[in-house]
Amino acid sequence: MPAIATQGLTRSFGPVTALSQLTVEMPTGVVGLVGANGAGKSTFIKILLGLLPPTSGTATVLGLDCLSDGLKIREVVGYMPESECLPPDVSATEFIVHMARMSGLPTDVARERTADTLRHVGLYEERYRPIGGYSTGMRQRVKLAQALVHDPQLVLLDEPTNGLDPAGRDDMLELIRRISADFGISVVVTSHLLGELERIADHIVSIEAGVLQHSTSTAAATEFSGMMLVEVTDRGPEVVERLHALGAKVTTGAQAHSFVVAIKDEQVLDDVRSVVVDLGVGLIRMQRGRHHLTEMFSTPQEALHG
């Protein structure tokens, strides 16, 4: 059973259509939801949480109908909003205990779960400080903790790395990876930073102006591109000329001694090795290329991971 499934999901606000005939399945694991501001992501999340009815179509979360089972969905789903929404004058412990109790946990269980969750997100030592004195990264961790405290089966994370520096983004991405890998919680994470999603997501869904653009596994989106970067020590133009003569498709760039070769079959690999041996030049690298997720949102091009 998919974590999330929609069929013809549409939501209009007067003359504006936020979602249009969205039919998609999101598997368990980590799913990256991509879309620019105004693409319909926030509307989609509100529908999934049972907070906003669709104009037409259907949506299910963990097999529960979003239109009729909103309360049940919110019992088993955690949500981390993008907006700044934390009370500054209470401690993380007080806030998370309150959120746990609102989720239906008894007070003693709520306190125990709060301590465990704050330890998991790295805030245990700072748990009694007022949230108003927290850094941006710490506040993001508090928002993540309140989404996890009631032990959900699925969490919806809206731009969880927003406002973080590179080190903070790395820490947050590692937390998200652990949520799925170590605790078996499915995750849907929205982000406009495709490199982040490429690192942690098993599946990518992109929407634009409320319309589905792509739904694919990350492995399929980043498969080998059929191109190979070759770098030699010297005599690069001669190597390229020899390869052209052998029928290889070679693309040169600004660097005289590096170029890209199309891999039409395994013979081209032998041709490269033979040419560099015949010319007596050194072969620095032959690197098989992979596609980048960014190619899904731009003009098709060959991409190489460095």
JOKAPE-V529522 format. One record per pair of residues at least 12 apart in sequence whose ideal C-beta (glycine too) atoms are under 10 Angstrom apart, sorted by the first residue. I is the first residue (numbers start at 0). J is the second residue. D is the distance in whole Angstrom. If there is no record, write none. Layout:
i: (I;I)
j: (J;J)
d: (D;D)
This chain:
i: (0;0;0;0;0;0;1;1;1;1;1;1;1;1;1;1;1;1;2;2;2;2;2;2;2;2;2;2;2;2;2;2;2;2;2;2;3;3;3;3;3;3;3;3;3;3;3;3;3;3;3;3;3;3;3;3;4;4;4;4;4;4;4;4;4;4;4;5;5;5;5;5;5;5;5;5;5;5;5;5;5;5;5;5;5;6;6;6;6;6;6;6;6;6;7;7;7;7;7;7;7;7;7;8;8;8;8;8;8;8;8;8;8;8;8;8;8;8;8;8;8;9;9;9;9;9;9;10;10;10;10;10;10;10;10;10;10;10;10;10;11;11;11;11;11;12;12;12;15;15;16;16;16;16;16;16;17;17;17;17;17;17;17;17;17;17;17;17;17;17;18;18;18;18;18;18;18;18;18;18;18;18;18;18;18;18;19;19;19;19;19;19;19;19;20;20;20;20;20;21;21;21;21;21;21;21;21;21;21;21;22;22;22;22;23;23;23;23;23;23;23;24;24;24;24;25;25;25;25;25;25;25;25;26;26;26;26;26;27;27;27;27;27;27;27;27;27;27;28;28;28;28;28;28;28;28;28;28;28;28;28;29;29;29;29;29;29;29;29;29;29;29;29;29;29;29;29;29;29;30;30;30;30;30;30;30;30;30;30;30;30;30;30;30;30;31;31;31;31;31;31;31;31;31;31;31;31;31;31;31;31;31;31;31;31;32;32;32;32;32;32;32;32;32;32;32;32;32;32;32;33;33;33;33;33;33;33;33;33;33;33;33;33;33;33;33;33;33;34;34;34;34;34;34;34;34;34;34;34;35;35;35;35;35;35;36;37;37;37;38;38;38;38;38;38;38;38;38;39;39;39;39;39;39;40;40;40;40;40;40;40;40;40;40;40;41;41;41;41;41;42;42;43;43;43;43;43;43;43;44;44;44;44;44;44;44;44;45;45;46;46;46;46;46;47;47;47;47;47;47;47;47;47;47;48;48;48;48;48;48;48;48;49;49;49;49;49;49;49;49;49;49;49;49;50;50;50;50;50;51;51;51;52;52;52;52;53;53;58;59;60;60;60;60;60;60;60;60;60;61;61;61;61;61;61;63;63;72;72;73;73;73;74;74;74;74;74;75;75;75;75;75;76;76;76;76;76;76;76;76;76;77;77;77;77;77;77;77;77;77;77;77;77;77;77;77;77;77;77;77;78;78;78;78;78;78;78;78;78;78;79;79;79;79;79;79;79;79;79;79;79;79;79;79;79;79;79;79;80;80;80;80;80;80;80;80;81;81;81;81;81;81;81;81;81;82;82;82;82;83;83;83;83;83;83;84;84;84;85;85;85;85;85;85;85;85;85;86;86;86;87;87;87;87;87;87;88;88;88;89;89;89;90;90;90;90;90;90;90;90;90;90;91;91;91;91;91;91;91;91;91;91;91;91;91;91;91;91;91;91;91;92;92;92;92;92;92;92;92;92;92;92;93;93;93;93;93;94;94;94;94;94;94;94;94;94;95;95;95;95;95;95;95;95;95;95;95;95;95;95;95;96;96;96;96;96;96;96;97;97;97;97;98;98;98;98;98;98;98;98;99;99;99;99;99;99;99;99;99;99;100;100;100;101;101;101;102;102;102;102;102;103;104;104;104;108;109;109;112;112;112;112;112;113;113;113;113;114;115;115;115;115;116;116;116;116;116;116;116;116;116;117;117;117;117;117;118;119;119;119;119;119;119;119;119;119;119;120;120;120;120;120;120;120;120;120;120;120;120;120;120;120;121;121;121;121;121;121;121;122;122;122;122;122;122;125;125;125;126;126;134;134;134;134;135;135;135;135;135;136;136;136;136;136;136;136;136;136;137;138;139;139;139;139;139;139;139;139;139;139;139;139;140;140;140;140;140;142;142;142;143;143;143;143;143;143;144;146;146;146;146;147;147;147;147;150;150;151;151;151;151;152;152;152;153;153;153;153;154;154;154;154;154;154;154;154;155;155;155;155;155;156;156;156;156;156;156;156;156;156;157;157;157;157;158;158;158;158;158;159;159;159;159;159;159;159;159;159;160;160;160;160;160;160;161;161;161;161;168;168;168;168;168;169;169;171;171;171;172;172;172;172;172;172;172;173;173;174;175;175;175;175;175;176;176;176;178;179;179;179;180;185;186;186;186;187;187;187;188;189;193;193;193;193;193;193;193;193;194;194;194;195;196;196;196;197;197;197;197;197;197;197;197;198;199;200;200;200;200;201;201;201;202;202;202;202;202;202;202;203;203;203;203;203;203;203;203;205;205;205;207;212;212;213;213;213;215;215;217;219;220;220;220;220;220;220;221;221;221;221;221;221;221;222;222;223;223;223;223;223;224;224;224;224;224;224;224;224;224;224;224;224;224;224;225;225;225;225;225;225;225;226;226;226;226;226;226;226;226;226;226;226;226;226;226;226;227;227;227;227;227;227;227;227;227;227;227;227;227;227;227;228;228;228;228;228;228;228;228;228;228;228;228;228;228;229;229;229;229;229;229;229;229;229;229;229;229;229;229;229;229;229;230;230;230;230;230;230;230;230;230;230;231;231;231;231;231;231;231;231;231;231;231;231;231;231;232;232;232;232;232;232;232;233;233;233;233;233;233;234;234;234;234;234;234;234;234;235;235;235;235;235;235;235;236;236;236;236;237;237;237;237;238;238;238;238;238;238;238;238;238;238;239;239;239;239;239;239;240;241;241;241;241;241;241;241;242;242;242;242;242;242;242;242;244;244;245;245;245;245;245;245;245;246;246;246;246;247;247;247;247;247;247;247;247;247;248;248;248;248;248;249;249;249;250;256;256;256;257;257;257;259;259;259;259;260;260;261;262;262;268;268;271;272;286;286;286;287;287;288;288;288;288;289;289;289;289;290;290;290;291;291)
j: (24;26;27;59;61;62;23;24;25;26;27;30;59;60;61;62;185;202;24;25;26;27;28;30;47;59;60;61;62;76;152;153;185;186;187;202;23;24;25;26;27;30;32;43;47;58;59;60;61;65;76;153;155;185;187;204;22;23;24;25;26;57;58;59;60;61;62;18;20;21;22;23;24;25;43;46;47;53;56;57;58;59;60;65;211;20;21;22;23;24;56;57;58;59;19;20;21;22;53;55;56;57;58;20;21;22;23;39;42;43;46;47;53;54;55;56;57;58;65;209;211;21;53;54;55;56;209;39;42;43;45;46;51;52;53;54;55;56;58;209;42;53;54;55;209;42;51;54;37;209;39;42;54;208;209;210;37;38;39;40;41;42;43;45;46;51;53;54;208;209;38;39;40;42;43;46;53;54;55;56;58;206;208;209;210;211;39;54;56;206;208;209;210;211;55;56;209;210;211;39;43;46;53;56;58;204;206;209;210;211;56;57;211;214;43;58;204;206;211;213;214;59;202;204;214;47;60;153;185;187;202;204;214;185;201;202;214;216;61;152;153;179;183;184;185;186;201;202;179;180;183;184;185;186;187;199;200;201;202;216;217;156;175;176;178;179;180;184;185;186;187;188;196;198;199;200;201;202;217;153;155;179;185;186;187;188;189;196;200;201;202;203;204;214;217;186;187;188;189;190;192;193;195;196;197;198;199;200;201;202;203;204;205;217;292;44;155;156;157;187;188;189;190;196;200;202;203;204;205;206;188;189;190;191;192;193;196;200;203;204;205;206;207;212;213;292;295;296;189;190;191;204;205;206;207;208;209;210;212;191;205;206;207;208;296;191;207;208;209;189;191;205;206;207;208;209;210;212;206;207;208;209;210;211;81;157;158;187;189;190;191;204;205;206;209;80;81;82;157;189;206;209;58;155;187;189;204;206;209;78;80;81;155;156;157;187;189;65;78;58;60;65;66;69;59;60;65;69;72;76;78;153;155;187;60;65;69;72;73;76;78;155;63;64;65;66;67;68;69;70;71;72;73;76;65;69;72;73;78;65;66;69;65;66;67;69;65;66;72;72;72;73;75;76;152;153;155;185;187;75;76;151;152;153;185;75;76;151;153;102;149;151;102;103;149;151;152;149;150;151;152;153;146;149;151;152;153;154;155;185;187;98;102;143;144;145;146;147;148;149;150;151;152;153;154;155;156;178;184;186;142;145;146;151;153;154;155;156;157;187;139;141;142;143;144;145;146;147;154;155;156;157;158;159;175;186;188;189;142;145;146;155;156;157;158;159;139;142;156;157;158;159;161;162;189;142;157;158;161;135;138;139;142;161;162;138;142;145;130;131;133;137;138;139;141;142;145;129;130;131;129;130;131;132;133;138;129;130;131;129;130;131;125;126;127;128;129;130;131;132;133;141;113;116;117;120;122;123;125;126;127;128;129;130;133;137;138;140;141;144;145;110;113;114;117;122;123;125;126;127;128;144;113;126;127;129;130;113;126;129;130;141;142;144;145;148;109;110;112;113;114;116;117;120;122;126;141;144;145;147;148;109;110;111;112;113;114;148;109;113;145;148;113;116;141;144;145;146;148;149;111;112;113;116;144;145;147;148;149;150;113;148;149;145;148;149;145;148;149;150;151;149;148;149;150;149;148;149;144;147;148;149;150;126;144;145;148;126;144;147;148;150;140;143;144;145;146;147;148;149;150;140;141;144;147;148;144;140;143;144;147;148;174;177;178;181;182;137;139;140;141;142;143;144;145;146;147;170;171;174;177;178;136;137;140;143;144;170;174;137;138;140;141;143;144;137;140;141;141;144;162;163;164;167;161;162;163;164;167;160;162;163;164;166;167;168;170;171;167;162;156;158;159;160;161;162;163;167;168;170;171;174;159;167;170;171;174;156;157;159;156;159;171;174;175;178;174;159;178;184;186;174;178;182;184;182;184;178;182;184;185;183;184;185;184;185;186;187;175;178;179;184;185;186;187;188;185;186;187;188;189;171;174;175;178;186;187;188;189;190;187;188;189;190;188;189;190;191;192;171;172;174;175;186;188;189;190;195;172;175;188;190;192;195;189;190;191;192;190;192;194;195;198;195;198;188;195;199;188;190;192;195;196;198;199;198;199;199;188;195;198;199;200;198;199;200;199;199;200;201;199;201;199;200;201;200;202;204;200;204;205;220;291;292;293;294;295;296;291;292;293;292;217;220;292;217;220;221;289;291;292;293;304;217;217;216;217;220;292;216;217;218;214;215;216;217;218;219;220;215;216;217;219;220;221;292;295;292;295;296;296;295;296;292;295;296;292;295;292;290;289;290;291;292;294;295;289;290;291;292;294;302;304;289;290;262;287;288;289;290;259;261;262;287;288;289;290;291;294;300;301;302;303;304;261;262;263;287;288;290;301;248;250;259;260;261;262;286;287;288;289;290;300;301;302;303;258;259;260;261;262;267;268;271;284;285;286;287;288;301;303;252;257;258;259;260;284;285;286;287;288;301;303;304;305;242;249;256;257;258;259;260;267;268;271;274;275;282;283;284;285;286;254;256;257;258;281;282;283;284;285;286;255;256;257;258;271;274;275;278;280;281;282;283;284;285;256;275;279;280;281;282;283;255;256;278;279;280;281;255;256;274;275;278;279;280;281;251;254;255;256;257;258;280;251;255;256;258;274;277;278;280;256;258;260;271;274;275;277;278;280;282;251;255;256;258;260;274;274;270;271;273;274;275;277;278;258;260;267;270;271;273;274;275;270;274;266;267;269;270;271;273;274;263;266;267;270;260;261;262;263;266;267;270;271;274;260;261;262;263;267;261;267;271;301;280;281;283;283;284;286;286;288;301;303;285;288;301;287;288;285;287;285;285;303;304;305;303;304;301;302;303;304;301;302;303;304;302;303;304;303;304)
d: (10;9;8;9;8;6;9;4;6;5;7;10;8;10;9;9;10;10;9;5;6;5;8;7;10;9;7;6;9;10;8;6;5;9;7;10;8;7;4;9;10;8;10;9;6;7;7;6;8;9;10;8;9;9;7;9;9;7;5;7;10;8;7;5;8;10;9;9;10;5;6;6;8;9;8;8;9;9;7;7;4;8;10;9;9;9;9;5;9;9;6;5;8;9;9;5;7;6;9;7;4;7;10;7;4;7;8;10;10;8;7;10;5;9;8;4;7;5;9;9;10;7;6;5;5;5;8;8;5;8;9;6;7;8;5;5;8;8;10;8;10;9;5;9;9;8;10;9;10;9;9;10;8;8;6;9;9;9;5;10;8;4;8;10;9;9;10;9;9;5;9;5;10;6;6;8;7;8;10;8;10;8;9;4;8;9;8;10;10;9;8;5;5;9;9;7;9;7;8;8;7;9;9;7;8;10;7;7;7;6;8;10;7;9;10;10;6;8;6;10;5;10;9;9;7;10;9;10;8;6;7;6;8;8;7;6;10;8;9;9;8;9;9;9;5;9;9;9;6;9;10;10;6;8;10;10;8;4;7;10;10;10;7;7;8;5;9;10;8;5;8;7;9;10;5;5;5;8;9;10;10;10;8;7;5;7;10;9;6;7;5;7;6;9;10;9;8;6;8;6;10;8;8;3;8;10;8;4;9;7;5;7;8;8;8;8;9;9;9;6;7;5;8;9;9;10;8;5;8;7;10;8;7;7;9;7;7;9;6;7;4;8;9;8;8;8;8;8;7;10;8;9;6;5;6;9;9;10;8;7;10;9;7;9;9;8;9;7;9;10;10;8;5;5;6;7;9;9;5;8;7;4;8;10;9;8;9;10;5;10;10;10;10;7;10;9;8;10;7;9;10;8;8;10;10;9;10;7;8;7;9;10;6;10;6;8;8;10;10;6;10;6;9;10;9;5;6;10;7;8;9;9;7;8;8;8;7;6;6;7;6;7;8;9;5;7;8;7;2;7;8;5;6;9;9;7;10;8;9;9;10;10;8;6;10;9;8;7;10;9;5;10;8;6;9;7;9;10;10;6;7;10;6;6;8;8;9;10;9;8;9;9;7;7;8;8;10;9;9;6;5;7;9;9;5;7;5;7;7;9;9;10;9;9;10;8;3;6;8;7;9;4;9;7;4;7;9;10;8;10;9;9;6;9;10;7;5;8;8;10;8;10;5;5;9;8;4;9;7;7;5;6;9;6;10;10;9;10;7;10;9;9;9;6;9;10;10;9;9;4;4;8;6;10;8;9;8;9;9;9;7;10;9;10;9;10;8;10;5;8;8;10;6;10;6;7;9;9;6;8;6;6;3;8;9;9;6;8;6;7;6;9;9;6;5;6;6;7;10;10;10;10;8;10;6;9;6;9;7;5;8;7;9;6;8;8;9;8;5;7;9;8;6;8;7;9;10;10;5;6;9;10;9;9;9;9;9;9;10;10;7;7;10;9;7;10;8;9;8;4;9;6;6;10;9;8;7;5;6;9;5;5;6;10;9;5;9;8;8;9;9;10;9;10;10;9;4;9;6;8;9;6;6;8;10;8;10;4;6;10;10;10;10;9;10;9;9;7;4;9;9;7;8;6;9;10;8;9;10;9;5;7;7;8;8;9;6;8;10;9;9;10;10;9;5;8;9;5;5;9;9;8;8;6;10;9;10;10;9;8;7;10;8;8;9;9;9;9;9;4;8;10;6;5;10;10;8;10;9;6;10;10;9;9;6;10;10;7;8;6;10;5;7;9;7;7;9;10;10;9;10;9;10;8;9;5;6;8;7;9;8;6;8;8;4;9;7;8;9;9;10;10;6;8;8;7;6;8;10;9;6;10;10;9;9;8;8;9;9;8;7;7;8;7;8;8;10;9;9;10;10;10;7;8;8;9;8;10;10;6;9;8;7;7;7;5;7;7;9;7;9;6;8;5;7;9;10;8;5;8;8;9;10;7;9;6;7;4;7;9;9;8;5;9;8;6;6;8;9;5;8;8;7;9;6;8;8;9;7;9;9;7;7;6;10;9;9;10;10;8;10;7;10;9;9;10;9;10;9;10;10;6;9;6;5;10;9;10;6;9;10;6;9;8;5;10;10;8;10;8;10;10;8;9;9;9;10;8;7;10;9;10;7;4;5;10;8;7;8;8;8;10;8;10;7;6;8;6;10;7;5;9;10;9;9;9;5;10;9;7;6;8;7;7;5;6;9;9;9;6;8;6;9;6;9;7;8;9;7;7;9;8;8;9;5;9;10;8;7;9;10;6;9;6;8;6;5;5;7;7;9;9;8;7;6;8;6;7;6;8;10;10;9;8;4;6;5;9;9;9;5;6;7;10;7;5;8;9;8;9;8;9;8;5;7;6;7;10;8;4;9;9;10;4;8;7;10;7;5;8;5;8;8;8;10;6;7;5;6;10;9;10;7;8;6;8;7;7;4;8;6;9;5;10;9;9;8;9;7;6;7;6;10;10;6;10;9;8;8;7;5;8;8;6;4;8;10;8;4;5;8;8;10;5;8;9;9;9;6;8;5;6;6;6;9;10;7;9;10;5;4;8;6;9;6;9;10;6;8;9;8;10;9;6;8;5;10;8;8;5;4;7;7;8;8;6;9;9;9;10;6;8;8;8;10;8;5;6;10;6;7;9;6;9;10;6;9;9;9;8;9;9;4;9;7;7;8;7;8;6;7;10;6;10;10;9;9;8;10;5;9;9;8;9;9;9;8;6;7;9;8;9;5;6;8;9;7;4;9;7;9;8;10;10;8;9;10;8;8;9;10;10;8;7;8;8;10;9;8;9;7;10;6;8;7;8;8;8;9;6;6;4;7;10;7;7;5;5;9;9;9;8)
